[in-house]
Amino acid sequence: MQATDGRFSGIYRCGSRSLNMGRKTLIMGILNLTPDSFSDGGRFNDKDAAVDRCAVMIKEGADCIDLGAEATGPNAVQVTAEEELERLMPSLEAIRNRFDIPLSVDTFKSEVAGQAITAGCDIINDITGFMGDPDMAKTVADNGVGCVLMFNCRTKGDDFPAFEPVSRRAVRELGESIEIARKAGIPDDMIMTDPGIGFGTTRIQDAELTASLLSLGFQGKHPVLYAASRKRFTRLFAGGDQATEMQLDNVTAGLSFTAASVGASMVRVHNVAATRMALNSFDSTFYCFADM
């Protein structure tokens, strides 16, 4: 079966596991292990709470779990690799021992990535697109795991023409990230891209990036991960800063539907159940007709 609109359709390989991105829109459930996450910091720091939350997300329809032990919002304070590992490893090891689902770790430090992979991580989700740590690409390549390369407006600052559309810049910089990955020995079917919603962007730019997902997947060469859950972009449609978590999750589900319709292969969300319900209606029509 092949999707017909230029999106990625096939197997995304990640270590000894894989994800079939040709039958439905996949969901990456977010598991924050930080005390200061902008959304749910402190809720799942405890190992047992993390395992329980993972079990809930899997039951609700998550195809992959993304663990993060360092907040990456605009006001977040960077932590050392040692502190990040202290937060990450107990939960990662417990979850890996309990579940066979692909696990992603959200980190831009090669030291953290290396130890996470040893503990059973299948995907490294790097918000710098391999531009933050010169050893990250080699760490991922040498261990044979998958990666998510994110376009991040903060990585290079404002060193681009003011008149350049953000989508064009994203294609160029993601291309640079992909080239770093390829030179390290990572094959195309182990590379996923992320448009970087909310990372140094305006809400108008977030909308532009959302509408440009096919180009950000390089017309089907790479699957695209869309991650807008509970970010400032969702507040635009949920009533602003006073929006409730439920309202943000409802908007996230709507944006996930939109992202799937314009090329996303996977969406990264906090509320798996709400998003799965929204995506079921898209998948039952798009993938049904794509298979005809």
Long-range contacts (C-beta under 8 A, 24 or more apart in sequence): 1-287, 1-290, 1-291, 2-290, 3-286, 3-287, 3-290, 4-290, 5-214, 5-263, 6-214, 6-219, 6-220, 6-263, 7-213, 7-214, 7-217, 7-220, 7-223, 7-224, 7-263, 7-264, 7-265, 8-217, 8-220, 8-221, 8-222, 8-223, 8-224, 8-265, 9-220, 9-290, 10-189, 11-189, 12-146, 12-189, 12-190, 12-192, 12-223, 12-265, 13-146, 13-187, 13-189, 13-190, 14-102, 14-122, 14-123, 14-145, 14-146, 14-190, 15-102, 15-117, 15-121, 15-122, 15-123, 15-143, 15-144, 15-145, 15-146, 16-122, 17-100, 17-102, 17-122, 18-102, 19-63, 19-64, 19-102, 19-266, 21-223, 21-265, 21-266, 22-287, 23-283, 23-287, 24-279, 24-283, 24-287, 25-256, 25-260, 25-264, 25-265, 25-266, 25-267, 25-279, 25-282, 25-283, 26-63, 26-64, 26-265, 26-266, 26-267, 27-61, 27-62, 27-63, 27-64, 27-266, 27-267, 27-268, 27-269, 27-272, 27-275, 27-276, 27-279, 28-62, 28-63, 28-64, 28-65, 28-66, 28-104, 28-225, 28-227, 28-266, 28-267, 28-268, 28-269, 29-54, 29-57, 29-58, 29-60, 29-62, 29-64, 29-65, 29-66, 29-268, 29-269, 29-270, 29-272, 30-66, 30-68, 30-229, 30-268, 30-269, 30-270, 31-57, 31-65, 31-66, 31-67, 31-68, 31-91, 32-68, 32-71, 33-67, 33-68, 33-69, 33-87, 33-88, 33-91, 34-68, 34-69, 34-70, 34-71, 34-87, 36-71, 36-76, 36-77, 37-68, 37-71, 37-73, 38-71, 38-73, 38-76, 38-230, 39-229, 39-230, 39-245, 39-270, 40-270, 41-71, 44-91, 45-87, 47-90, 47-91, 47-94, 48-94, 50-91, 50-94, 50-95, 51-91, 51-94, 51-95, 51-98, 54-95, 54-98, 54-99, 54-101, 55-98, 55-99, 56-272, 57-272, 58-99, 58-101, 60-272, 60-273, 60-276, 61-272, 61-273, 61-276, 62-101, 62-272, 63-101, 63-102, 63-266, 64-101, 64-102, 64-103, 64-104, 64-123, 64-266, 65-95, 65-99, 65-101, 65-102, 65-103, 65-104, 66-103, 66-104, 66-105, 66-106, 66-123, 66-125, 66-268, 67-91, 67-92, 67-95, 67-103, 67-104, 67-105, 67-106, 67-121, 68-105, 68-106, 68-107, 69-105, 69-106, 69-107, 69-112, 70-106, 70-107, 72-106, 72-127, 72-199, 74-200, 81-109, 81-111, 81-112, 84-109, 84-112, 85-111, 85-112, 85-115, 88-112, 88-116, 89-115, 89-116, 89-119, 92-116, 92-119, 92-120, 92-121, 93-119, 93-120, 96-120, 96-121, 104-148, 108-132, 108-133, 108-136, 109-133, 109-136, 110-135, 110-136, 110-138, 110-139, 113-139, 113-140, 114-139, 114-143, 117-143, 117-145, 121-145, 122-146, 123-147, 123-148, 123-192, 124-148, 125-150, 125-194, 125-225, 126-150, 127-152, 127-196, 127-199, 128-152, 128-155, 129-155, 129-173, 129-174, 129-176, 129-177, 129-180, 130-177, 130-180, 130-181, 131-155, 131-156, 131-176, 131-177, 131-180, 137-180, 137-181, 137-183, 137-184, 137-186, 138-184, 140-181, 140-184, 140-186, 141-181, 141-184, 141-185, 141-186, 142-185, 145-190, 146-190, 146-191, 146-192, 147-181, 147-186, 147-190, 147-191, 147-192, 148-192, 148-193, 148-194, 148-225, 149-174, 149-177, 149-178, 149-181, 149-191, 149-192, 149-193, 149-194, 150-193, 150-194, 150-195, 150-196, 150-199, 151-177, 151-193, 151-194, 151-195, 151-196, 151-199, 151-209, 151-216, 152-196, 152-199, 152-200, 153-196, 153-199, 153-200, 153-201, 153-205, 154-199, 154-200, 165-208, 166-201, 166-205, 166-208, 166-209, 167-208, 167-209, 167-211, 167-212, 167-215, 167-216, 170-195, 170-196, 170-209, 170-212, 170-216, 171-212, 171-215, 171-216, 171-218, 174-216, 174-218, 175-218, 178-218, 178-222, 188-221, 188-222, 191-222, 192-222, 192-223, 192-224, 192-225, 192-265, 192-266, 193-217, 193-218, 193-222, 193-223, 193-224, 193-225, 194-224, 194-225, 194-226, 194-227, 195-224, 195-226, 197-226, 197-227, 197-228, 197-231, 197-233, 198-228, 198-231, 198-232, 198-233, 203-232, 203-233, 203-236, 206-233, 207-233, 210-255, 210-258, 210-259, 210-262, 211-262, 213-259, 213-262, 213-263, 213-264, 214-262, 214-263, 216-263, 217-263, 217-265, 223-265, 223-266, 224-263, 224-264, 224-265, 224-266, 225-264, 225-265, 225-266, 225-267, 225-268, 226-255, 226-256, 226-259, 226-260, 226-264, 226-266, 226-267, 226-268, 227-267, 227-268, 227-269, 228-252, 228-255, 228-256, 228-259, 229-267, 229-268, 229-269, 229-270, 229-271, 230-270, 249-274, 249-275, 250-274, 253-277, 253-278, 253-279, 254-278, 257-281, 257-282, 260-286, 261-286
